[in-house]
Amino acid sequence: METETRTHLLLTSLRESIIEKPPYISGRLQLPASYFSLFYRVAKDGPAARYINLANATPDELEQLTQACEPTSFGKKHEVLDGTYRKPGKMDSERFAPMLDPLHTDLMKIIYDCLLEGTQSTRRIKTELHELSVYSTHSIFIHLHLISCCYPGEGSFFKPHVDTPRSKKMFGSLVIVFPTPHEGGALLLRHRGHEWIFDPGQELASKGQPSIGYVAFLSDIEHEVAPVISGHCITLTYNLYFDDGGPVSANDAVSEHLTPLRLANEDAFRDAFLALLENPEFLAEGGTLAFGLRHVYPIKKNLKHVYSILKGSDAVVYRKVCALGYEPVLYVFYEPDKASDADHGMIIDKVINFDKLDPEDNDDLFGIVFREGGSLVYEERGGGSKIETSWGELPEQLEWVTPRTTFNRQKDLFKSYDEGPYGEEAVYITAHWNVCLVVRIGMAGDRLAYRTVAELNRKNKKTQGRYWY
């Protein structure tokens, strides 16, 4: 019982490292120099305007921008001014015009691929420029005559808070940090007892093609900005909304040309994966781990194209497992069409084209998948058994780490023949299938001694064309 409990805890830990991933994405993105240009009005109601390029701004230019800011308010209608709560200067969106538009960068693809999952990643996103903030070693005060001024003092900061959604369609925020020299000003994110720190200041100060720092997070995340010790930290904040303009096309979210991002749950997944395999009671004779995909993908006749567009946690599983010496493979999982096979399934590395099959040669679904080169799997916890098949082989034991999702589930209808009271009768069978990531592991003590894809392909060539009984 103690062993089962330990195995269950380790498996749960691995599952949670994928499903309960951090609710934010952050990084650094290189952009053309023109994207760092900003035009702003010197006074809220005045005609005078200035220009600044935040990739190479001088101290005087940054000071002018700081002095043009207003005290920051908070609350749904921005009605509260409290210098003890938050001390950056800010400009509302109608006072400035940045050349940077997130929709014309890879930021949206990063949000689709790494922050959102499932059907959410197929919905169009609308961005709303909210405000510009300046965190510096000045405090913005407001005088009795409603004239804003800057005074040197304690560095600007932003105490812990949760953003107030401006509509039911708002799901998160995007904060962009410009490469202006500064120390401090780290963004701290908190959720369900966890804390993460985003501090791109030093990285952005390096020479070369200018870059922005970015962090996108969901609306229920508590966040704060640590005090700025020196310099000026300039940020843009965008509100993120789901749009009703229809689903995003498959190509809109493809990220083949992007450098893979290091996600916050990578180390947690690696540690949990190794801990599970070190447990000698888990799949002691070896077996197969299956991961239900967390994102939607365009599925074609084969799955080769999907490897290069794996997103978010799916990409984390693939990269980390590869790095540890295993061979993760994308498979189509065919669900049983008979109640008697409820604890079994078939996996194959392609989508079967039932239209090209001769109905007279069709038997049941598993028989067709077997003849096409598939393998039988069973789930021991579901009551499946490791009984030898009629062709003299044992089915693979399958352990679902993350459950199958409906994001990529599809079905096909095919014609077959079955014995009826008047001889053979035509019947139609529905084949339900999904796509999963499969990792084969060796027995306890020698986990890397697993059956490779090359070995399995040789085996399948010998059995392909044989009939299922």
N, C-alpha and C positions, 0 to 999 in steps of 0.2 A: 504493500500500500504506500509506504514511504517513497519507494522508487517511482511508482506511478505518479505520485504527487509532484516529485521533483521534475520528472519528464514533462508533466503538464505545465508546471511553472516556467520551465525553460522554453517550451513551445509557445506559451502565451507571451513571454517576453519578446521572442522573435516576431510574433505576429503583431504585437503592439508597436514595435520599432518601425513597422511599415504603415500600419493603419493609423496609429496615433502620431503621425509625423508632425514636426513643428509647424505651426500655422503661419509661417512667413517664408519669404525667399529674399536673399540679399546677395549683393555682389558688386562688381566693378565692370563698367562698360566703356570701351573706347568709342569716341564720337568725333566727327569732323570739327575743326576749330570754330566754324561758323555757328554751331549749335550752342555755343557758350555765350553768344551775344544776347544782351538784354537792354531793352529800352524802358525807361520809367519816368513818371512825372515827379518833379521835385516836390511839389506840394499837392495835397489832395484835391484842391479846387483851383490850382493855378495852371497856367499854360506852359510854363517852362518844363523842358524835358532834358534828360541826359541819356548817354549811352555808356555801357560798360561791357567788357568781355571778361567773363568770370574765369577764363582759362589763364589769363595773364594780367589781371587787374593790379594796379598799383595800390599801396596803402592809402593814398589820398582818395582814390576812386572808391575804395571800399568804405572809407570813412564818410564820404558824401552819401553813399547808398544807405549807410546806417542812420545818418542824421535825417534822411528823407522818410524814415519809417515812422509808423504810429505805434502807440502802446498796444499790446496784444490783449484782446478780450477773449472770453470763452463763454460757453453756453450755446444753446441751439440758435438763439437770435443775436449772439455776440454782445449781450447786454452787460456783462460783468467785466470790470476792470479791477485787477488786483495784483499789484506789483509783488506781493509776497508769494503769489501762487505761480506766476509765470512771467519771465522778464525779457523775452526776446522782442525785437522790433518786428513789425510785419507790414506788408502791403497787401491790400485786397487785389483780386485779379484785374479789376478795371483800371488799376493804376500802372500796370506794367505789361510788357509784351515780350515773352521769351521767344527766341528762335527755335528752341527745343520743343518738339512735339512728340510725346511718347508713342503715338500711333505710327510715326515714321521712323521708329527705331525697332530694335529687337526686344524692347521691354515687354511689349504685349505678348510676344511669343514665349518669353520667359515666364510670364504670369500664367498663360495657358498651360504650358508644359510642366511647371514646377509648383505652382501655388494651388491651382484648381485641379479637381479630379472628376472622373466619371462624366456624367452628362453636363455638369457645370462647365467643363472645359470645351464644350461645343456651343455655348451661348456667346453671343457677341458682347463685347465690353465697350462701354462708353466712359471716357475720362472727362473729368471736370476740374479745371484748374482752380484750386481753392485759394492759396495764398503763397506769398514769399515770406520767409522768416530769416532774420539775421540774429544769430547768437554771437555775442562778442563780450568784451570786458566793459560794456556799457549797460546801464539800466535805463530803460525808457520810462520816463515819468510823464504825467499829464498835469498841467497847471490849471488853476482855477479858470483861466480864460480859454481853456481847451486848446492850448498850444503845446505840441509835443516837443520835448527836448531830450538830449542825451547827456548823461552824466557818467564819468568814469566810476567804477565801483565793482562790486561782486559780479563775476561772470554770469551771462544769461543762462537760464536753465528752464526746464519745463517739468513740473512735478508730476507724479504718476496720475494717469487718468485714462479713461476709455472714451473714444470718440463717440459723439452723438450722431447716429445715422440720420441723414437728411431726407431719406425716403426708404420705402420698403425694398427698393431695388438696389440700394447701396450695399455692397458686400465687403468693401475694404478701402484701404488707402495706399497710395504710392508716394514715397518720399524720395526726392532726388537731392543728393549732396554734391555741391560744386567743389572743384579742386582749389579752393582758396586756402592760404596758409592759416592753420589754427591748431591748437592743442585742446583736448577735452571735447565736450559736445557729443559724447557717445550716446547712441540711442539704445535704451534698455527696454526689452520686450518681456512681458510676463503673461503666463497662461497656465492655469491648473497646477500651480506650484513650481513651474519651471521658469527659468530666466535665461535669456540670450542677450548678448551684447553685440551691437553693430557699431564699429568705430573705424571708418575708412580714411580718416584724416591723413595718416602717415603715408598710406599707399597712394592716395591721390596726389600728394605733394611731389612724387617722383617725376623726373623729367621724361620726356618722350611725348607720344601722342596723348593729348589731354583725355581724361576719363572722368566719368561721373561715378559716384557711389549711389546705389539704389537699394531700397528695402520696400517690399510690398507685403502687407499683412492684413488679416481679416479684421472685421469691425469689432469683434468682442475681445480684442487683445489690449491689455493694459500696457501703456508705454510712457516713458519719460525721457527727457534729455538731460544728461549730466552737465554741470556747469562748464562753460568754456574758460580755459585758463589763460589763453592768449590768442590773438588773431581774430578772424571773423569766419564763422561757419554759416554759409549761405545755403538755404534749402528751398525747394519748391515742394508743395504738397498738392496731390491730386486726389480727388474722391473717385472711387471706382464703382461703376454701376453695371448691372446686367441690362442689356439693351433688348428691345422687342423686335429688332430688325431681322429676326430669323437666325438660324444656326450658322455658326462660322463654318466655312468650307474646310475640307481636309487640308488643303495646302496652306491655309492661313496659319495653322499651328505647327507646321512642319519645321523642325529646327536642325536639319542635317548640317548646316554650315556653322552652327554655333559651337563654341568650345564647351564641352560638358561642364556643367556647374557642379561644384561640390556642395551637396545639400547637408543640412544640419543633422539629418538622421543617419548619415553614412556610418559613422563610428559606432553608433548604438546597434545598427543592424549587424555589422561585422562582429562585434563582441558577442551579441546574442547568438549568431549563427555558429561561431566557434564553440561557445559554451554548450549548445545543444549537441553538437557532434562529439564533444568530449564525453558526453554521458553514454556509457557503454550499454545501457538498457534501451536507448532509443534506436530503433531499427537495427538491432544487434547483428542481423544477417545482411545488412545493407538494404537499400530500397530507393524510393523515388520521392522527392519533395516536389510539390506543385504549388505554384503561386498564382492565384487569380489576378488578372491584370486590373490595375486601378484606373486606367485611362482608356479612352475610345481611340481605335485605330482603323484606318481604311483597310479592310481585309480583302485580298484578291485571291487568285487561284492558289498561290503559294504564299509563304510567310517571310520570304527572304528580305523583302523591303521593310518589314516592321523592325528588324534589329536596329537599323540606323535612325529610327524615329521614336525609340522608346523614351518615355517621359517620366519625370518625377521619381516616385518610389519604384516604378518598374525598372527605370534605368539604374537606380541604386542597387537593386537586387542583381541585375545582370552584370554590372561592372565589378561589384565587390566579390561575387561568386567566381567570376573569371580570374580576378586577381589572386584568389586563394587556391587556384589550380583546378577548379571544377569546370564543367562544360554545360552551361545553361542552354537549353534548347526550347524554342517556341514550338508548341504542339497544338493541334486541334484536338479537343476532347469531345468525343461523341458520347452523349448520354444514352443509357439503355432504353430500348423501346419495349422491353418486357418487364413486368413486375418481378419476375423471378431473377432478373439480372440487376436489381436495384442497387446493389453494393458494388457493381462493377462498371467499367467504362472502357473505351478504346481510345488510344492516343496515336496520332499519325502526324507527320510533318507537312501535310498539305490539306487543302480543301478538296474533298472528293466531288467530281463532276458526275452526278448520278444520271444526267441526261445522256451521257456517252456509254452507259452500261446497258447491256442487253437484259431486258426485264426477265427473260426466261432463265437467265443465269443467276438472278437475284434470289437470295434466301433472306435471312433476317439481316438487320443492320450490322451486327457485330461480324457476321460472316463476310459481308461486303468489305468492311474496313480491314479485316484480317487479310483478305485476298489482295487488297491494295497496298499491303505492307505495314499495317498497323499492329499495335501490341495491346494485349489485354492487361488491364490493371484492376486491382481490387482495393477496397478500403476496409482494413481490419476492424477499425472502431465502429464501422457501420454494420458489421456482421458478415462481411465478405470472407471468403475462404481462399486458402492457397492450394486448392485442389489442382492436380495436374490436368492439363487440357488434353483433348483427344489427339493432338499432334505431338504430345510428349514433352511439353514445356510448362514451366510454372509461370503464372502471371506475376507481374511486378506488383509489389506492395506500394501503394500510393498514400502519402500523408499530405493533406492539404494544409499548408501553413497559413495562407490567406484564402478565404472561400472564393468559389467562382462568383463572378459578378454578372450582371445582365448587360453591361456596357457593350460587349462585343458578341452577345448571344444571337445566333441566327438559326434558321431551320430550312430544311429542304424536303420536298415531297418526292418520293420515287415509287415506281410500280414494281410489284413482285407477284409471285404466284404461290398459292398455298393449296393444300388438299382440302376440298370441301365435300359435301354430301354427293355432289354430282361430278367429282373429279377435280382437276386443278381449276382454281378460280383466281381471278385477278384481285389483288389487294393493294391498297396504297398505304405506305408507311411514312411517317414523319420523322425525319432525322434532326434532332436538336443538337447543336454543337456550340462550342465556345473555344476561346483561345487562352492558353495558360503558359506559364514559363516553368519548365521542368528541370530539376537538378538531380542527377543520379549520384548516390553516395555508396561507398563500399562498406564492408562490415566494420563493426567496432574494432578499433585498434589499427585499422588500415583503410581509413575513409577514402583516400585518394585512389584506391584500387577499384574503380567503378567501371562499368561497361561503357565504352566510348560510343559515339555516334557511328564511327567507322565500323566497329565490331557489330553493332546492331544492324547496320545496313547490309553487311555480309550475311547475317542471319536471315534478314527479311528477304533477300534475293533467293535464298534457298526455299523459303516457305511461300513466297508470293505465287499465287495461282492455285495453291492447294485449297481444299474446301474445309469449311467449318462444320463441325458436327455437334 
